[in-house]
Amino acid sequence: MKPAKFGYFRPETAEEAVALLGAHAGAQDGAQDGARVLAGGQSLVPLLNRRLVRPRALVDVTRLPGLRGLAVTEDTLRIGALTRHADIETVTDPAVHTGFPILPESARWVAFPPIRSRGTFGGSIAHADPCSEWCLLAVLLDAQLIALGPAGTRVLDAAGFFTGRHRTALAPDELLVEVRFAHRPVLAALAEYSIRQRDYAVVAAAAAIRLDRWGAIAEARIALGGVADRPVRVPNAEKALLGAVAGAEAFEFAARVAAEDLEPPADVHGSAEYRRELASTLVARALRQAQAKGGPQA
Amino acid sequence: MTPDITAFDDVPMSITVTITVNGERHELVLDPRRSLADVLRRELRLLGTHQGCEQGVCGACTVLVDGDPVRGCLLLAVQADGARVETVESLGRDGELDELQRAFTENHGLQCGFCTPGFLMLATALLRDEPGADRERITECVSANLCRCTGYKGIVDSIDSAARSAARSTPRSAARSASHGR
């Protein structure tokens, strides 16, 4: 349980980090991978310890300036890639709590306090675990991901960012520097089930709805984790909600539609059928909880 | 099996860092692949921090880094450069157990003792932040670590007892824990 040997760099600037990634990205020495970005290390270090990843160089970005923190400007929430899970959990900025309460509320689902104290938001997004709460919310709310590469920054949409289990559209010499949430969810909630409290979710579901003044659903978004090799939206279930009166009947129908569209994987934690059932239960729960955010009159 | 590559000529393979452990400053030259838990045990001979799974699952190696509970196996020691680390050795003074350690002995909070240093550090951080933490908070907190002997009742009882006795000695946190209805 010790990592294979690697070289270690601690660059001072994001540009320097990108240059280092570029310099080592293509290198293949025997069984070694090229360069890997090290942030909080809460996902990467277990992989290093088990030698599932054997990079020749680690680029430690934890001390890069200006990449830690949350800020709301012009209705957009910006989260620096090095913002720790615990920073989101304990954020005090009222603009985050009124505009994007789903983020601080969901932080408690992300592993345990000792992991949340080191693990980073950007690291979680770039690690692209199909069960990750942050990846799920990025897909739910159509987040924009800002990547810095040798030619400058580019903006990627969450919809195309996650390309598979632990796979993203980031190039080997690109660094995720910021995540932007421009869609302000009105009523949103995340529900998940894990075998051990705060362990990886077997299935996670998130929902965001907007009601018109008669209580009918004017906009609906539903995303699921743990049911595919990446977080997914369920457009048929979202469409099924439009125009319906928010309530148990509409939610349970949408939950069934969502589950029918899934082809979940089977593993030791649950069969495909079990996951589909769980997905249906959790979608309905997330929708109910989202509606409840509006208070009894909503 | 592919052979390990022993060195590259173009990447730094040994790093000089300064880490303050239990109030004592150490300058160390480290292979970057050493975890903080490794360095505490091997370089500094602080054997109180136990290593269980070495992949972040069990929490036996929990130590405090700048006051936060951290898995010692998931932090490269070079990343702790400049940090303040506290291990289980910092809890007792002059051969005397601290209040939390005493609570563990009195409430059957340990059996084989392997997981105990991790739970003690986890609970130390919790009670520092929330001296009046209620039983539910404590239960949620200890879900971070694994114990494979006793189950968790003795551990929760121990931390609960330490929290209650701290609450008795400080009226402000006593009032706070009373408001939680426990």
Interface residues (C-beta under 8 A of the other chain):
Chain A: M1 K2 P3 A4 K5 F6 G7 Y8 F9 R10 H24 D29 G30 A31 Q32 L38 G41 Q42 V45 P46 L48 N49 R50 R56 A57 L58 D60 T62 A86 F112 P113 P114 I115 S117 R118 R196 Q197 R198
Chain B: T2 P3 D4 I5 T6 A7 F8 D10 V11 P12 M13 I15 D31 P32 R33 S35 D38 C53 E54 Q55 G56 G59 T62 V65 D68 P69 V70 R71 C73 L74 L75 L76 V78 Q79 L122 A125 L126 E140 C141 S143 A144
